[in-house]
Amino acid sequence: MKRAIKIKYATAAIMALLALASLCVVIGLVFGGNGAAFAEDANTPQVTETEEVSEEVGGITDTGMKALAAAIAVGVAAAAGAIAMGIAISKSNESIARQPEAKADIRSSMMLGLVFIETAIIYALIVAILLIFVL
């Protein structure tokens, strides 16, 4: 029982660290280097009559803020998914330990649940991409 709890916490911690590392990489891309990662070149004016001028506050453009919002959305979704996956895997291991003859049924149910959790994370990624490039 204690081993299953340790596996649960270790799995959740590793997946949460990977999610936070990817969040830090995106934040570094947005704020690092020569300004925002998706900012337009300041030397070439590309504003027409119908476009709005993006306001720049402290070197951060609207597009940079959208990228930051997208990074936070994906990071939170990935961290929550990592915790949920860790709990699901540990519970399935506990169930297999209690009833080894139902191993195949438990595994197939666990895999289906993990697919649904991962689908929610992919939806968050799609929303983040829409935030950056469409809005």
Secondary structure, DSSP 8 states (H G I E B T S, - for coil): -HHHHHHHHHHHHHHHHHHHHHHHHHHHHHHSSSS-TT---TTS----SSS-----BTTB-HHHHHHHHHHHHHHHHHHHHHHHHHHHHHHHHHHHHH-GGGHHHHHHHHHHHHHHHHHHHHHHHHHHHHHHHT-
